Amino acid sequence: MKKKAYSIAETAELCGLGITKIKEAIRAGALEARKAGRRTVITDEALTAWIAALPTARPYSSHHTQGGLHEHE
């Protein structure tokens, strides 16, 4: 059964991002989070919507030069 909500750490791991980036998105209001007592959770629906709203990356070229798009950008 698929989980309905994730902790901040689980959300970061699922996205391949850092916890700081997830917390920044929550603070900015871009990623909706819920509170269950003291625990912060992100629903699967909120995570899906946030990812879909992220800007589209520029096309990646295998012959990129300095200043080009890198894997961790």
KOLTIDO-418120 format. One record per residue: residue number from 1; x, y, z of N, C-alpha, C in turn. Coordinates in pm, 1 decimal. Atoms other than C-alpha are relative to their C-alpha. Layout:
<nodes>
<node pos="NUM" n_east="X" n_north="Y" n_up="Z" ca_east="X" ca_north="Y" ca_up="Z" c_east="X" c_north="Y" c_up="Z"/>
...
</nodes>
This chain:
<nodes>
<node pos="1" n_east="84.3" n_north="-118.8" n_up="0.0" ca_east="0.0" ca_north="0.0" ca_up="0.0" c_east="88.5" c_north="124.7" c_up="0.0"/>
<node pos="2" n_east="-74.3" n_north="-125.2" n_up="11.1" ca_east="131.9" ca_north="341.8" ca_up="-97.7" c_east="-31.2" c_north="90.0" c_up="119.2"/>
<node pos="3" n_east="18.8" n_north="-92.4" n_up="-111.4" ca_east="186.5" ca_north="590.8" ca_up="184.7" c_east="-79.7" c_north="121.0" c_up="-45.3"/>
<node pos="4" n_east="80.5" n_north="-119.1" n_up="29.1" ca_east="-51.3" ca_north="886.7" ca_up="201.3" c_east="75.8" c_north="128.0" c_up="31.4"/>
<node pos="5" n_east="-76.1" n_north="-117.9" n_up="-39.5" ca_east="197.8" ca_north="1125.9" ca_up="364.8" c_east="140.7" c_north="-40.6" c_up="41.1"/>
<node pos="6" n_east="-141.0" n_north="25.0" n_up="-27.2" ca_east="571.0" ca_north="1156.8" ca_up="421.4" c_east="55.0" c_north="104.9" c_up="95.6"/>
<node pos="7" n_east="-72.3" n_north="-96.4" n_up="-82.5" ca_east="798.1" ca_north="1319.3" ca_up="676.0" c_east="84.3" c_north="87.4" c_up="-92.0"/>
<node pos="8" n_east="-87.2" n_north="-85.7" n_up="79.7" ca_east="1026.6" ca_north="1598.4" ca_up="558.1" c_east="119.2" c_north="-80.4" c_up="-51.9"/>
<node pos="9" n_east="-115.3" n_north="81.1" n_up="41.6" ca_east="1320.9" ca_north="1355.1" ca_up="549.6" c_east="-39.4" c_north="-99.3" c_up="-109.7"/>
<node pos="10" n_east="45.7" n_north="93.8" n_up="103.2" ca_east="1120.7" ca_north="1098.3" ca_up="350.3" c_east="-28.0" c_north="72.9" c_up="-131.6"/>
<node pos="11" n_east="28.5" n_north="-79.5" n_up="119.4" ca_east="1006.1" ca_north="1369.3" ca_up="109.0" c_east="129.2" c_north="34.7" c_up="-71.9"/>
<node pos="12" n_east="-129.8" n_north="-34.2" n_up="59.0" ca_east="1364.9" ca_north="1481.1" ca_up="53.4" c_east="60.1" c_north="-120.7" c_up="-70.1"/>
<node pos="13" n_east="-57.1" n_north="121.2" n_up="59.7" ca_east="1477.3" ca_north="1125.3" ca_up="-11.9" c_east="-75.8" c_north="-40.5" c_up="-126.2"/>
<node pos="14" n_east="79.5" n_north="36.1" n_up="117.5" ca_east="1189.9" ca_north="1055.9" ca_up="-251.9" c_east="32.7" c_north="87.9" c_up="-119.7"/>
<node pos="15" n_east="-27.3" n_north="-95.8" n_up="107.3" ca_east="1277.9" ca_north="1367.2" ca_up="-452.9" c_east="146.3" c_north="5.2" c_up="-38.6"/>
<node pos="16" n_east="-142.4" n_north="-10.5" n_up="25.7" ca_east="1652.4" ca_north="1326.3" ca_up="-434.4" c_east="53.3" c_north="139.2" c_up="31.2"/>
<node pos="17" n_east="-38.9" n_north="-135.1" n_up="-40.8" ca_east="1677.6" ca_north="1668.8" ca_up="-271.2" c_east="38.7" c_north="0.2" c_up="146.8"/>
<node pos="18" n_east="-37.0" n_north="-12.9" n_up="-140.0" ca_east="1808.9" ca_north="1791.4" ca_up="60.2" c_east="-116.9" c_north="45.5" c_up="85.9"/>
<node pos="19" n_east="103.2" n_north="-42.0" n_up="-95.7" ca_east="1599.5" ca_north="1851.7" ca_up="370.0" c_east="-15.5" c_north="151.7" c_up="-2.4"/>
<node pos="20" n_east="5.0" n_north="-146.2" n_up="2.8" ca_east="1690.0" ca_north="2221.6" ca_up="352.3" c_east="-84.7" c_north="49.3" c_up="-116.2"/>
<node pos="21" n_east="77.8" n_north="-40.6" n_up="118.0" ca_east="1542.3" ca_north="2251.6" ca_up="1.2" c_east="-149.5" c_north="-24.2" c_up="23.7"/>
<node pos="22" n_east="140.9" n_north="29.2" n_up="-29.1" ca_east="1217.3" ca_north="2086.8" ca_up="117.2" c_east="-54.6" c_north="101.7" c_up="99.4"/>
<node pos="23" n_east="44.3" n_north="-97.9" n_up="-99.8" ca_east="1194.4" ca_north="2315.8" ca_up="421.4" c_east="-14.7" c_north="138.3" c_up="-61.9"/>
<node pos="24" n_east="10.3" n_north="-128.9" n_up="69.8" ca_east="1258.8" ca_north="2620.1" ca_up="199.4" c_east="-128.4" c_north="7.3" c_up="-81.7"/>
<node pos="25" n_east="121.9" n_north="3.6" n_up="80.9" ca_east="974.5" ca_north="2515.3" ca_up="-31.9" c_east="-124.2" c_north="12.7" c_up="88.3"/>
<node pos="26" n_east="112.2" n_north="-10.3" n_up="-93.8" ca_east="741.6" ca_north="2476.1" ca_up="267.9" c_east="-11.6" c_north="143.9" c_up="49.7"/>
<node pos="27" n_east="1.4" n_north="-138.8" n_up="-50.5" ca_east="842.2" ca_north="2817.2" ca_up="412.0" c_east="-48.7" c_north="98.4" c_up="-105.3"/>
<node pos="28" n_east="39.2" n_north="-89.5" n_up="109.1" ca_east="791.0" ca_north="2981.7" ca_up="71.7" c_east="-146.5" c_north="-18.7" c_up="-39.9"/>
<node pos="29" n_east="138.8" n_north="26.5" n_up="35.2" ca_east="442.5" ca_north="2830.7" ca_up="48.1" c_east="-16.1" c_north="-76.4" c_up="-129.6"/>
<node pos="30" n_east="5.4" n_north="74.4" n_up="126.4" ca_east="531.8" ca_north="2636.4" ca_up="-266.6" c_east="-38.7" c_north="-146.0" c_up="21.7"/>
<node pos="31" n_east="30.2" n_north="139.5" n_up="-34.9" ca_east="502.2" ca_north="2295.4" ca_up="-97.3" c_east="-88.1" c_north="0.8" c_up="124.4"/>
<node pos="32" n_east="95.5" n_north="1.9" n_up="-111.2" ca_east="198.5" ca_north="2244.3" ca_up="122.8" c_east="35.0" c_north="-111.4" c_up="99.1"/>
<node pos="33" n_east="-27.9" n_north="97.0" n_up="-106.0" ca_east="270.4" ca_north="2073.5" ca_up="454.3" c_east="-114.4" c_north="2.4" c_up="100.5"/>
<node pos="34" n_east="103.6" n_north="12.9" n_up="-103.6" ca_east="35.2" ca_north="1954.8" ca_up="729.1" c_east="67.2" c_north="-29.8" c_up="132.9"/>
<node pos="35" n_east="-51.0" n_north="28.8" n_up="-133.9" ca_east="84.0" ca_north="1925.3" ca_up="1103.1" c_east="-84.7" c_north="-109.4" c_up="63.7"/>
<node pos="36" n_east="63.3" n_north="105.9" n_up="-78.8" ca_east="4.4" ca_north="1612.2" ca_up="1302.9" c_east="67.2" c_north="7.4" c_up="136.2"/>
<node pos="37" n_east="-67.8" n_north="-28.3" n_up="-125.7" ca_east="82.4" ca_north="1728.6" ca_up="1652.7" c_east="122.2" c_north="83.8" c_up="-30.3"/>
<node pos="38" n_east="-125.0" n_north="-71.6" n_up="27.8" ca_east="445.6" ca_north="1840.1" ca_up="1638.2" c_east="63.1" c_north="-43.1" c_up="-131.7"/>
<node pos="39" n_east="-60.0" n_north="54.9" n_up="122.0" ca_east="518.9" ca_north="1636.0" ca_up="1328.1" c_east="-53.8" c_north="69.8" c_up="-124.9"/>
<node pos="40" n_east="37.0" n_north="-58.6" n_up="128.6" ca_east="518.2" ca_north="1795.5" ca_up="983.0" c_east="-1.4" c_north="-110.9" c_up="-103.7"/>
<node pos="41" n_east="11.4" n_north="101.9" n_up="104.9" ca_east="397.9" ca_north="1577.2" ca_up="697.4" c_east="-38.7" c_north="66.3" c_up="-131.3"/>
<node pos="42" n_east="33.5" n_north="-45.3" n_up="134.7" ca_east="365.9" ca_north="1625.4" ca_up="324.3" c_east="-81.6" c_north="-110.9" c_up="-64.9"/>
<node pos="43" n_east="84.1" n_north="102.1" n_up="62.9" ca_east="79.9" ca_north="1446.5" ca_up="153.4" c_east="54.2" c_north="-34.3" c_up="-138.4"/>
<node pos="44" n_east="-41.0" n_north="44.3" n_up="132.5" ca_east="141.5" ca_north="1250.2" ca_up="-163.7" c_east="-54.0" c_north="96.3" c_up="-105.8"/>
<node pos="45" n_east="60.2" n_north="-92.9" n_up="95.7" ca_east="-95.0" ca_north="1486.5" ca_up="-347.3" c_east="75.2" c_north="132.8" c_up="-3.6"/>
<node pos="46" n_east="-73.7" n_north="-127.3" n_up="-5.5" ca_east="91.3" ca_north="1798.7" ca_up="-227.2" c_east="137.0" c_north="-14.2" c_up="-65.1"/>
<node pos="47" n_east="-131.2" n_north="23.4" n_up="59.3" ca_east="425.8" ca_north="1649.0" ca_up="-328.6" c_east="-10.4" c_north="-8.3" c_up="-152.3"/>
<node pos="48" n_east="20.9" n_north="13.1" n_up="144.3" ca_east="295.4" ca_north="1556.0" ca_up="-673.8" c_east="-26.7" c_north="136.3" c_up="-63.0"/>
<node pos="49" n_east="32.5" n_north="-133.1" n_up="52.2" ca_east="152.6" ca_north="1907.3" ca_up="-724.8" c_east="122.9" c_north="90.3" c_up="-0.9"/>
<node pos="50" n_east="-120.2" n_north="-82.9" n_up="-7.4" ca_east="477.0" ca_north="2074.1" ca_up="-612.3" c_east="98.3" c_north="-36.4" c_up="-110.7"/>
<node pos="51" n_east="-91.7" n_north="45.4" n_up="105.0" ca_east="689.5" ca_north="1863.5" ca_up="-846.6" c_east="-50.5" c_north="44.0" c_up="-137.2"/>
<node pos="52" n_east="57.1" n_north="-39.0" n_up="129.6" ca_east="452.1" ca_north="1933.8" ca_up="-1136.6" c_east="13.2" c_north="150.2" c_up="-24.1"/>
<node pos="53" n_east="-8.6" n_north="-145.8" n_up="13.4" ca_east="478.0" ca_north="2309.5" ca_up="-1068.4" c_east="143.3" c_north="50.9" c_up="-13.3"/>
<node pos="54" n_east="-139.7" n_north="-42.7" n_up="13.9" ca_east="859.5" ca_north="2316.1" ca_up="-1075.9" c_east="26.6" c_north="40.7" c_up="-143.9"/>
<node pos="55" n_east="-28.9" n_north="-42.3" n_up="137.4" ca_east="1005.7" ca_north="2495.0" ca_up="-1377.4" c_east="63.9" c_north="-112.3" c_up="-81.1"/>
<node pos="56" n_east="-58.8" n_north="97.0" n_up="92.1" ca_east="1106.0" ca_north="2290.8" ca_up="-1677.7" c_east="148.6" c_north="29.8" c_up="-16.8"/>
<node pos="57" n_east="-144.2" n_north="-15.8" n_up="16.9" ca_east="1479.8" ca_north="2232.7" ca_up="-1709.0" c_east="32.7" c_north="25.8" c_up="-146.4"/>
<node pos="58" n_east="-48.6" n_north="-18.3" n_up="136.9" ca_east="1670.7" ca_north="2346.5" ca_up="-2013.4" c_east="45.1" c_north="-135.3" c_up="-53.3"/>
<node pos="59" n_east="-47.8" n_north="126.9" n_up="57.1" ca_east="1757.1" ca_north="2065.5" ca_up="-2253.9" c_east="145.8" c_north="-23.5" c_up="36.2"/>
<node pos="60" n_east="-135.5" n_north="38.4" n_up="-39.7" ca_east="2070.9" ca_north="1881.0" ca_up="-2150.4" c_east="76.4" c_north="-49.8" c_up="-121.3"/>
<node pos="61" n_east="-85.1" n_north="42.9" n_up="110.5" ca_east="2352.5" ca_north="1838.0" ca_up="-2399.0" c_east="116.2" c_north="-80.3" c_up="56.2"/>
<node pos="62" n_east="-113.2" n_north="80.3" n_up="-46.5" ca_east="2614.8" ca_north="1566.3" ca_up="-2359.3" c_east="131.8" c_north="72.3" c_up="-24.3"/>
<node pos="63" n_east="-119.6" n_north="-78.0" n_up="30.1" ca_east="2863.5" ca_north="1821.7" ca_up="-2494.1" c_east="-6.8" c_north="135.3" c_up="68.1"/>
<node pos="64" n_east="15.0" n_north="-128.2" n_up="-69.8" ca_east="2790.7" ca_north="2086.2" ca_up="-2232.8" c_east="136.1" c_north="58.1" c_up="38.2"/>
<node pos="65" n_east="-121.5" n_north="-70.1" n_up="-38.6" ca_east="3049.7" ca_north="2345.1" ca_up="-2141.1" c_east="-15.5" c_north="54.6" c_up="139.4"/>
<node pos="66" n_east="4.7" n_north="-57.5" n_up="-132.5" ca_east="3133.7" ca_north="2516.6" ca_up="-1819.0" c_east="-116.7" c_north="96.6" c_up="8.0"/>
<node pos="67" n_east="116.5" n_north="-84.5" n_up="-16.9" ca_east="2828.8" ca_north="2694.2" ca_up="-1683.6" c_east="-126.7" c_north="-67.2" c_up="-49.5"/>
<node pos="68" n_east="116.0" n_north="73.4" n_up="48.6" ca_east="2598.9" ca_north="2434.2" ca_up="-1837.6" c_east="-74.2" c_north="-67.3" c_up="114.9"/>
<node pos="69" n_east="82.9" n_north="68.6" n_up="-98.0" ca_east="2338.4" ca_north="2226.4" ca_up="-1657.2" c_east="73.2" c_north="-122.2" c_up="52.9"/>
<node pos="70" n_east="-64.8" n_north="114.0" n_up="-63.5" ca_east="2482.2" ca_north="1975.4" ca_up="-1410.6" c_east="-105.2" c_north="-84.8" c_up="70.6"/>
<node pos="71" n_east="92.2" n_north="94.5" n_up="-62.6" ca_east="2322.9" ca_north="1674.7" ca_up="-1242.3" c_east="-59.3" c_north="54.4" c_up="129.2"/>
<node pos="72" n_east="48.1" n_north="-44.3" n_up="-130.6" ca_east="2290.2" ca_north="1849.9" ca_up="-904.3" c_east="-61.8" c_north="138.6" c_up="-2.8"/>
<node pos="73" n_east="61.8" n_north="-133.0" n_up="7.2" ca_east="2143.3" ca_north="2175.8" ca_up="-1030.6" c_east="-148.5" c_north="-12.9" c_up="0.1"/>
</nodes>
